[in-house]
Every structure is written in C-alpha cells, then in structure tokens.
Amino acid sequence: MSIIKETCDNLNIEGEIPMLLEHMILSHHGKLEYGSPITPLTREALLLSMIDDMDAKMMVLDKAYRDVDEGSYTDRIFALDNASYYKRHKM
C-alpha cells in the first residue's frame, strides 16, 4: 500500500481522491523527458506541474540575480531559453 493510500485511509478519505493525489505526485514534473513517470492527465495535475515548473524557473532566476547589480542584465540563462533578464532597482 502506498503512503498516500495509507494516509488517506487513516484520514477516512475515500473515493477517487487517493488515486488523484497519487497521480498528481507522479506527474508533477510534467513531461517524460523531465523525469516524470507519467504526464498530467487532470486539470489539478497539470496546474501542479505548471506551478512546480514556475517555481524551478524562479529559483534559477533568483540565483542569477545574486551575481548582478540592480539596473543590469544577467548572463544568458540556459534553463530559461538562453535569455538574459534585467534586475530592476528596488523601490
């Protein structure tokens, strides 16, 4: 029994919810080439995958911003379509 199903049983969560939660976790990387064993097949799984992707991209950008002064551009960032990004001045 999976941890998800066991936890759902302990919390008296029934029906399709345990299966949907398991699907969301398994598909959160979104694409097979990104390491996901399956692709998202529900609205919620797709949304989780998109949020996970956006979070990863923001982490890459935040790391690049650490090395750049305000009012300057980052070096090109491979993980972000090889683009450079402007670091605005604090308001």
WONOR-V977413 format. One record per backbone hydrogen bond with DSSP energy under -0.5 kcal/mol. CO is the residue of the C=O (numbers start at 1). NH is the residue of the N-H. If there is no record, write none. Layout:
BEGIN
co: (CO/CO)
nh: (NH/NH)
END
This chain:
BEGIN
co: (2/3/4/5/6/7/8/9/12/14/16/17/18/19/20/21/22/23/25/26/26/27/29/31/31/32/42/43/44/45/46/47/48/49/50/51/52/53/54/55/56/57/58/59/60/61/62/64/65/69/72/76/77/77/77/78/80/83/85/86/87/87)
nh: (6/7/8/9/10/11/13/12/14/17/20/21/22/23/24/25/26/27/28/37/38/30/31/34/36/35/46/47/48/49/50/51/52/53/54/55/56/57/58/59/60/61/62/63/64/65/66/67/68/72/87/78/80/82/83/81/83/77/74/88/71/72)
END
